[in-house]
Structures are given as structure tokens and as C-alpha cells.
Amino acid sequence: MAGPGAGSVFRRGGVVLLVLGVLVGCDAGDVLVPNSGVAPPRALDAFYYAGAVTLTWELHPQWDGESFRVYGKRSSDADFFLVADVTNCSGGFCSYRDINISPGQTYEYYVAAFNSRTGEEVASDFAVEVFVPQPVPPPVPGDVDAVALDNAVYIVWNDRARQASDFEFYRIYMEGGDGSVILLGETDSEGFLDLLVENGNTYGYFVTSVDDQGHESEGSALAEATPRPDYHGEFLFAFEDVSESSGFIFQEQEALDPVVSGTDPNRHFRLEIDEDGWWLVPGPGVEVHQDAYFTTQLRCGPAADAGCLDLREAPGSNYAAQDIALFPEYSYVLRVPASGGGWRYGVIRVSHVGFAQDGAIAIFDWAYQLQIGNPALSPRQEWPSPRSPGG
């Protein structure tokens, strides 16, 4: 079929129109009122995304429930052909998604309103043209790791896919126990926090990258984690992103939640972020030691590697109520005022800083000395000399 069929109105440059099968001349800019009374679609538009061409159009104010016919062709073809009948319009708009397309081709479309009772149809004023590119996705994300936390898992990966000029975002998937795949969410950062897990169960994750035209990479290698209750794997959001989960209180019992609001007057510290990085900000009356200590574990137990390094004792001086920058693999000592006088000492060891879907986070292990004035953070041994992060 060459152009709109009999009983259609189709204008190309306002030169020739076909009305009820009769060719008539028309000057550019003329408006034709179909004598059939069928109202044509308006504001036809089209775009390519993720292996499909989507057409959208608006309903004419005089639309009376007619369906629509979508016509299309490759630009190299002579004739249009009927692609689909569309009836799913709502809110004054209609759409159609064409997946029967080939890469490297340009397609043309127009839409006609169709009256099934009379057989009459009226076409849009113009056709639209869309180029379908080759589906080349960004690189597959690499170094995917799943960090087990308390009733949560933090998935982190490298930024290799981000180096592609057309990179847009990542998709995070979970493998179900029955072999199913579940899309958990999307993010434009190299980290995702899954809070919909239960302690004691093992979860597997993989990540894909997506470009600005919807092309998705293959999945990354699978990373697994088993969340568990512990003083290990605590996490805070940055105060600027999720203030109600940015504060921390060293607790004397594991059953008590140490995560509090960043405005809680009893907080021992909170997490903040700015253009210079992640910061531990002491709470009211709390002081932090002004040196960061490189460690490989929070505590080195009997089965630890020979090179294991931890911080066994709190330093005796050089504390201040001053913010300190946080870096992975470093331990930080805080002293907390005890009721009745004296200090209690606590330590955190940062394992990760990064971004989840809701904002910046820090993940850390922690320990707290309950005896007032006792600087021992774990079984006594010489604690390492301070080193500057990165030194």
C-alpha cells in the first residue's frame, strides 16, 4: 500500500491529499475537515530504546472512540504496510511499541484513526522517521562483591562500564532459589544496598550495565553473601542523604540497635559526606583520636593470618571533638563520656565507603569497652604506630 489507503487523509508537505479515495490538490497550510467525521491522531512522535521503536500520539478533541492503525516501512521500501491495530489509549494519549525491527535501518511510520463501523480512516498529518542503531552495550561490570551485613547485603563493583561514552546506569539482579532471576533495582553508582534479606539465608547477585539507548550488557559473575547478626558489617547513610539512619551509638547489648538519627542528641557520631570525602563527625561531648590506624581486621583471633593487624588498645592522648576523614581498612578510636565522669573507649574499622541507591554509605565493624577508663579494645598486645591513609 503506497501511503494511506482509500478513505484516508494524509498530507506530505500540504501538496496532495487522498480523501475517500479521491485525489485533490491542496496548497500548503490548508486544513482539511474530513467529511467522514473521523478525527485524526495528533502530535505523532517516535523514538528508539532497548531494541524497539515506540510511537506515541495524542487523541483529537473530537475523538469518538475510534481505534488506530499503525503503518510502517523501512525508508528504502516503496510502500507502507499495516503494522498493528491499537485500542489501548488512556488519559488522552496512545502508544505502540514495535519490536519487529532490524539494526542499522531507518523506519518511517504514520498512524490513522479507524472507524470500524463505517470502515473509514483518517491518517496523521505527517509520518515520523526513526533510525535503529546497532545494539552495542557497555562493558560487563567487573569485580562484583557481595558484603554480608546484619539483615542486609551491600553489592559493590568496579567502574569499568562507566568508561563507555554512552554509559547510563546499572541493573542489579538476584538469583532465586528456583533458578529465577529478580530485578532488584537500578543505580548510577557502583554500589547497591539490598535491605530485603533475612539473616541466615544465602543470596546471589549479578550486575549489568545499560547505555543511553537501553542496550544492556551480559551479566557479571555471580557474587554471594549470607547476612548475619553481628557487630560486624554495620552501615550508616550519610547525614546529607538519609539523616534518620546516619547516627551511631555504641551499645552495651547486641539486641539494641546502634543506628540512630543523625540529629539524636545521644549519638556518639554521625556520617557526613562532602566533595572531599566521607567524614566521622563526633556527637555531643564525644572525642575522636586524630590518627587513623591501618588494620587488616577489627580483631585478630587465634585462627587469623600471620600478617593480621588490629588495634588492641586506645591511645592515651591526642583526642579532639573534631571531624576526621574515613578511609577503608583504617581503624578509628573514640572516647565517650561516662555518666559520673571518666571515659569509655570504642573503635570502628571501616571496610567500605561508597554509594548505595539511596545515597552515600560507610560499612564498618566496631567494638566498645564497657569498663570506664579501660583502654583495652581487645586482648592486650602492642598496637601499631599511626600511619596516614594511603601512606
C-alpha positions as CSV (number, residue, x, y, z in Angstrom):
1,M,0.0,0.0,0.0
2,A,1.6,3.3,-1.1
3,G,0.8,5.8,1.6
4,P,-2.6,6.0,3.4
5,G,-5.2,3.9,1.8
6,A,-8.7,4.8,0.5
7,G,-10.8,6.7,2.9
8,S,-7.7,8.4,4.5
9,V,-6.4,11.9,4.8
10,F,-2.6,12.1,4.5
11,R,-0.7,15.3,4.0
12,R,3.0,15.4,2.9
13,G,4.1,19.0,2.5
14,G,0.5,20.0,2.0
15,V,0.6,19.2,-1.7
16,V,-1.7,16.2,-2.3
17,L,-4.2,14.5,-0.1
18,L,-6.3,11.4,-0.6
19,V,-9.9,11.8,0.6
20,L,-12.3,8.9,0.4
21,G,-10.3,7.6,-2.5
22,V,-10.3,10.8,-4.5
23,L,-7.1,12.8,-5.2
24,V,-7.4,16.5,-4.7
25,G,-5.0,19.4,-4.9
26,C,-4.2,21.4,-1.8
27,D,-2.0,24.4,-1.0
28,A,0.5,24.1,1.9
29,G,-1.1,25.1,5.2
30,D,-4.7,24.2,4.1
31,V,-6.7,22.4,6.7
32,L,-8.9,19.6,5.5
33,V,-12.0,18.6,7.6
34,P,-12.8,15.0,6.8
35,N,-16.4,14.6,5.7
36,S,-16.4,11.2,7.4
37,G,-16.2,12.9,10.8
38,V,-13.3,10.6,11.9
39,A,-10.8,12.7,14.0
40,P,-7.1,12.2,13.0
41,P,-4.4,11.4,15.6
42,R,-2.3,14.4,16.7
43,A,1.3,15.1,17.8
44,L,2.7,11.8,16.5
45,D,6.2,11.1,17.8
46,A,8.6,8.1,17.8
47,F,11.8,7.1,19.5
48,Y,14.1,4.1,19.7
49,Y,15.1,2.5,23.0
50,A,16.2,-1.0,24.1
51,G,15.5,-2.8,20.8
52,A,12.2,-1.3,20.0
53,V,10.6,1.7,18.4
54,T,7.9,3.4,20.5
55,L,5.3,5.6,18.8
56,T,3.1,8.0,20.8
57,W,0.3,10.3,19.8
58,E,-2.5,12.4,21.3
59,L,-6.2,12.0,20.9
60,H,-8.0,14.6,18.8
61,P,-10.6,16.6,20.9
62,Q,-13.3,15.2,18.5
63,W,-12.1,11.6,19.0
64,D,-15.2,9.4,19.4
65,G,-13.7,6.0,20.5
66,E,-12.2,5.1,17.1
67,S,-9.3,2.6,17.1
68,F,-6.0,3.3,15.4
69,R,-4.0,1.6,12.7
70,V,-0.2,1.9,12.7
71,Y,1.5,1.8,9.3
72,G,5.3,1.5,8.8
73,K,8.1,0.7,6.4
74,R,11.8,0.9,6.0
75,S,12.9,4.1,4.3
76,S,14.2,2.0,1.4
77,D,10.8,0.4,0.8
78,A,8.3,1.9,-1.6
79,D,5.1,1.1,0.3
80,F,3.8,1.3,3.8
81,F,2.2,-1.7,5.4
82,L,-0.2,-2.3,8.3
83,V,1.9,-2.9,11.4
84,A,-0.8,-3.1,14.2
85,D,-4.2,-2.1,15.4
86,V,-4.2,-0.1,18.7
87,T,-7.1,0.3,21.1
88,N,-5.3,0.8,24.4
89,C,-5.5,4.6,24.8
90,S,-5.9,6.3,28.1
91,G,-5.6,9.8,29.5
92,G,-5.7,11.4,26.1
93,F,-2.6,9.5,24.8
94,C,-1.9,6.3,22.9
95,S,1.3,4.3,22.2
96,Y,2.6,1.4,20.3
97,R,5.9,-0.5,20.7
98,D,7.3,-2.1,17.5
99,I,9.9,-4.8,18.2
100,N,10.0,-6.2,14.7
101,I,12.9,-4.1,13.6
102,S,16.4,-4.6,12.4
103,P,19.6,-2.7,13.4
104,G,21.2,-0.3,11.0
105,Q,17.8,0.6,9.4
106,T,15.7,3.7,9.2
107,Y,12.0,3.3,9.6
108,E,9.0,5.5,8.8
109,Y,5.6,5.4,10.5
110,Y,2.2,7.1,10.4
111,V,-1.0,6.4,12.3
112,A,-4.6,6.5,11.2
113,A,-7.8,6.7,13.2
114,F,-10.2,3.9,12.1
115,N,-14.0,3.7,12.4
116,S,-14.8,0.0,12.5
117,R,-18.5,0.7,11.9
118,T,-18.0,2.6,8.6
119,G,-14.6,1.4,7.5
120,E,-13.4,5.0,7.3
121,E,-9.9,6.0,8.5
122,V,-8.1,9.3,8.7
123,A,-4.3,9.5,8.9
124,S,-2.0,11.7,10.9
125,D,-0.8,14.9,9.1
126,F,2.8,13.5,8.8
127,A,5.0,10.5,9.1
128,V,7.9,10.1,11.6
129,E,11.3,8.7,10.9
130,V,13.5,6.7,13.4
131,F,17.0,5.2,12.9
132,V,17.6,1.9,14.7
133,P,21.3,1.7,15.8
134,Q,23.5,-1.4,16.3
135,P,22.8,-2.8,19.8
136,V,26.3,-2.5,21.3
137,P,26.0,-2.4,25.1
138,P,28.6,-1.0,27.6
139,P,31.2,-3.4,29.1
140,V,30.1,-6.0,31.7
141,P,30.7,-4.8,35.3
142,G,33.6,-6.5,37.0
143,D,35.0,-7.3,40.4
144,V,31.5,-7.7,41.8
145,D,31.5,-8.4,45.6
146,A,28.6,-9.0,48.0
147,V,29.3,-7.8,51.5
148,A,27.3,-9.6,54.2
149,L,25.7,-7.3,56.8
150,D,23.1,-7.6,59.5
151,N,19.8,-8.2,57.7
152,A,21.3,-6.5,54.6
153,V,23.8,-7.1,51.7
154,Y,25.9,-4.5,50.0
155,I,26.8,-5.2,46.4
156,V,29.8,-3.3,45.0
157,W,31.7,-3.5,41.7
158,N,34.3,-1.6,39.6
159,D,33.6,1.3,37.3
160,R,34.8,-0.3,34.1
161,A,31.4,0.0,32.4
162,R,31.3,3.7,33.3
163,Q,34.2,4.4,31.0
164,A,32.0,3.9,27.9
165,S,30.9,7.2,26.5
166,D,27.2,6.2,26.3
167,F,27.0,4.5,29.7
168,E,23.8,5.4,31.6
169,F,23.2,3.2,34.6
170,Y,23.4,-0.3,36.2
171,R,20.8,-3.0,36.9
172,I,21.1,-5.3,39.9
173,Y,19.7,-8.8,39.8
174,M,19.2,-11.6,42.4
175,E,19.1,-15.3,41.5
176,G,16.2,-17.0,43.1
177,G,16.4,-20.5,44.7
178,D,14.3,-21.9,41.9
179,G,16.6,-20.6,39.2
180,S,14.5,-17.4,38.6
181,V,16.1,-14.0,38.1
182,I,14.7,-11.0,40.0
183,L,15.4,-7.4,39.1
184,L,16.2,-5.6,42.4
185,G,16.7,-2.1,41.1
186,E,18.8,0.4,39.1
187,T,21.5,2.8,40.1
188,D,24.1,5.1,38.5
189,S,26.7,4.4,41.2
190,E,29.0,1.4,41.8
191,G,27.1,0.1,44.8
192,F,23.6,-1.2,45.8
193,L,22.2,-1.9,49.3
194,D,19.7,-4.8,49.5
195,L,17.7,-4.4,52.6
196,L,15.1,-7.1,51.7
197,V,17.1,-10.0,53.0
198,E,17.0,-12.2,56.2
199,N,19.9,-13.3,58.3
200,G,21.0,-16.9,57.8
201,N,20.0,-17.1,54.1
202,T,22.4,-17.1,51.2
203,Y,21.8,-14.7,48.3
204,G,23.4,-14.5,44.9
205,Y,23.7,-11.3,42.8
206,F,24.9,-10.2,39.4
207,V,25.1,-6.7,37.7
208,T,24.6,-5.5,34.2
209,S,25.3,-2.1,32.6
210,V,22.9,-0.2,30.3
211,D,23.7,2.6,27.8
212,D,21.7,5.7,26.9
213,Q,19.7,3.8,24.2
214,G,18.7,1.0,26.5
215,H,21.2,-1.6,25.4
216,E,22.1,-4.0,28.3
217,S,25.3,-5.9,28.8
218,E,25.6,-9.5,29.8
219,G,25.5,-10.3,33.5
220,S,28.6,-10.1,35.7
221,A,30.0,-13.0,37.6
222,L,27.7,-14.1,40.5
223,A,28.6,-12.9,44.0
224,E,27.0,-14.5,47.1
225,A,26.6,-13.4,50.7
226,T,24.9,-14.7,53.8
227,P,23.8,-11.8,56.1
228,R,24.1,-12.4,59.9
229,P,23.7,-10.6,63.2
230,D,27.0,-9.2,64.5
231,Y,28.9,-6.2,65.5
232,H,30.5,-6.6,62.1
233,G,29.1,-5.2,58.9
234,E,27.3,-2.2,60.4
235,F,26.4,0.6,58.0
236,L,25.4,4.2,58.1
237,F,24.0,6.5,55.4
238,A,25.4,10.0,55.1
239,F,23.5,12.6,57.0
240,E,23.0,14.6,53.8
241,D,21.2,11.7,52.1
242,V,19.3,9.7,54.8
243,S,19.6,11.7,58.0
244,E,17.5,9.3,60.1
245,S,20.0,6.5,59.6
246,S,23.2,8.4,59.8
247,G,23.9,8.4,63.5
248,F,25.6,5.8,65.7
249,I,25.6,4.9,69.4
250,F,28.0,2.2,70.8
251,Q,25.6,-0.2,72.5
252,E,26.3,-2.4,75.5
253,Q,23.9,-5.2,74.3
254,E,23.8,-6.7,70.8
255,A,20.0,-6.6,70.9
256,L,20.0,-2.8,70.9
257,D,20.1,-1.1,67.5
258,P,23.1,1.2,67.3
259,V,21.9,3.1,64.3
260,V,20.0,6.3,65.2
261,S,19.1,9.6,63.6
262,G,22.0,12.0,62.8
263,T,20.2,14.6,65.0
264,D,19.9,12.3,68.1
265,P,21.4,14.2,71.0
266,N,22.8,10.9,72.4
267,R,24.6,9.9,69.2
268,H,28.3,9.1,69.6
269,F,29.0,10.1,66.0
270,R,27.4,10.5,62.6
271,L,28.5,10.1,59.0
272,E,28.7,13.1,56.7
273,I,29.9,13.5,53.1
274,D,31.1,16.4,51.0
275,E,33.3,17.0,47.9
276,D,36.4,15.9,50.0
277,G,35.0,12.6,51.0
278,W,33.4,10.7,53.9
279,W,33.7,12.1,57.5
280,L,33.2,10.8,61.0
281,V,31.6,13.7,63.0
282,P,31.7,13.2,66.8
283,G,28.5,13.7,68.7
284,P,28.0,16.0,71.7
285,G,30.8,15.5,74.2
286,V,32.5,12.7,72.3
287,E,36.1,13.0,71.0
288,V,37.9,11.1,68.3
289,H,41.6,10.3,68.2
290,Q,43.2,12.4,65.5
291,D,45.2,9.5,64.0
292,A,43.8,6.7,61.7
293,Y,45.4,3.3,62.1
294,F,45.8,0.9,59.2
295,T,44.4,-2.6,60.2
296,T,43.6,-5.8,58.4
297,Q,40.9,-6.8,60.9
298,L,38.9,-5.3,63.8
299,R,40.3,-8.2,66.0
300,C,42.9,-10.8,65.1
301,G,41.8,-14.1,66.7
302,P,43.6,-17.4,67.2
303,A,42.9,-18.5,63.6
304,A,43.9,-15.2,62.0
305,D,46.5,-15.0,59.2
306,A,50.1,-14.4,60.3
307,G,50.0,-10.9,58.9
308,C,46.8,-9.9,60.6
309,L,46.9,-6.4,62.2
310,D,44.4,-5.0,64.6
311,L,44.2,-2.1,67.1
312,R,44.3,-3.6,70.6
313,E,44.5,-0.5,72.9
314,A,43.1,3.0,72.8
315,P,45.8,5.7,72.7
316,G,46.0,7.9,75.9
317,S,46.0,11.3,74.3
318,N,45.5,13.4,71.1
319,Y,41.7,13.3,71.1
320,A,39.6,16.1,69.9
321,A,35.9,16.9,69.2
322,Q,36.9,17.3,65.6
323,D,35.8,15.6,62.3
324,I,38.1,13.0,60.8
325,A,38.1,11.6,57.2
326,L,37.2,8.0,56.8
327,F,39.1,5.5,54.6
328,P,38.7,1.8,54.1
329,E,41.0,-0.5,56.0
330,Y,41.6,2.0,58.8
331,S,40.5,2.0,62.4
332,Y,39.3,5.0,64.4
333,V,39.2,5.3,68.2
334,L,36.5,7.4,70.0
335,R,36.2,8.2,73.7
336,V,32.7,8.6,75.1
337,P,32.0,10.5,78.4
338,A,30.6,8.1,81.0
339,S,27.9,9.2,83.4
340,G,29.6,10.2,86.7
341,G,32.8,11.0,85.0
342,G,35.6,9.3,83.1
343,W,35.7,7.9,79.5
344,R,34.7,4.8,77.7
345,Y,36.5,3.8,74.6
346,G,35.1,2.5,71.3
347,V,36.7,1.6,67.9
348,I,35.4,1.3,64.4
349,R,37.2,-0.3,61.5
350,V,35.9,0.9,58.1
351,S,35.7,-1.8,55.4
352,H,33.9,0.1,52.6
353,V,32.8,3.6,51.7
354,G,30.7,4.1,48.6
355,F,27.2,4.7,47.3
356,A,24.0,2.7,47.5
357,Q,20.8,3.5,45.7
358,D,19.7,5.9,48.5
359,G,23.0,7.7,48.9
360,A,26.5,7.6,50.3
361,I,27.2,4.9,53.0
362,A,30.1,3.6,55.1
363,I,30.4,0.0,56.3
364,F,32.4,-0.8,59.4
365,D,33.0,-3.2,62.3
366,W,33.0,-2.0,65.9
367,A,33.9,-2.7,69.5
368,Y,33.1,-1.0,72.7
369,Q,34.8,-1.2,76.1
370,L,32.3,-1.2,78.9
371,Q,34.7,-0.6,81.8
372,I,35.2,3.1,82.4
373,G,38.8,4.2,81.8
374,N,39.9,0.8,80.4
375,P,41.7,1.4,77.1
376,A,41.8,-2.2,76.1
377,L,39.9,-2.7,72.9
378,S,40.8,-6.5,72.5
379,P,43.3,-8.9,74.2
380,R,46.3,-6.9,75.1
381,Q,49.3,-6.6,72.7
382,E,51.3,-3.8,71.2
383,W,49.2,-1.6,68.9
384,P,50.6,-0.3,65.6
385,S,52.1,3.1,65.1
386,P,49.8,5.6,63.3
387,R,50.1,5.8,59.6
388,S,48.5,8.3,57.3
389,P,45.8,6.8,54.9
390,G,47.5,5.9,51.7
391,G,50.9,6.0,53.3
